[in-house]
């Protein structure tokens, strides 16, 4: 724990998700199971638009063209350093980091869905649900 606390400044995680093809993208309503997998409530998705690719010549009928990164950066704050030294559990460290402003991979993915960059299916497939 001492070596981790004295050397680590931050920890970065990344996942690549496929981008919705802009040439053939269309509005759609994701399946309720996918929305549930993302832990989104009806209020959270109300008024939001979701997109998917219909498939075209540009994207080889996949509905996706290119990739975009989802990032999670945990900066080692004094509180996190103290928690590491005290041998806190991973869940406790993650919760402390989130309270300190860390955006999880899943949250970054949800934002990308709301921006129309990717689909909820991609986010569920590429991110792990944290407890």
CORWOTA-V791310 format. One record per helix or strand of 3 or more residues. SS is the DSSP state (hx for helix, st for strand). FROM is the first residue (numbers start at 1). TO is the last residue. If there is no record, write none. Layout:
SS_FROM_TO + SS_FROM_TO
This chain:
hx_2_7 + st_10_20 + st_25_28 + hx_32_37 + hx_42_45 + st_50_53 + st_64_75 + hx_78_85 + hx_90_99 + hx_105_114 + hx_120_126
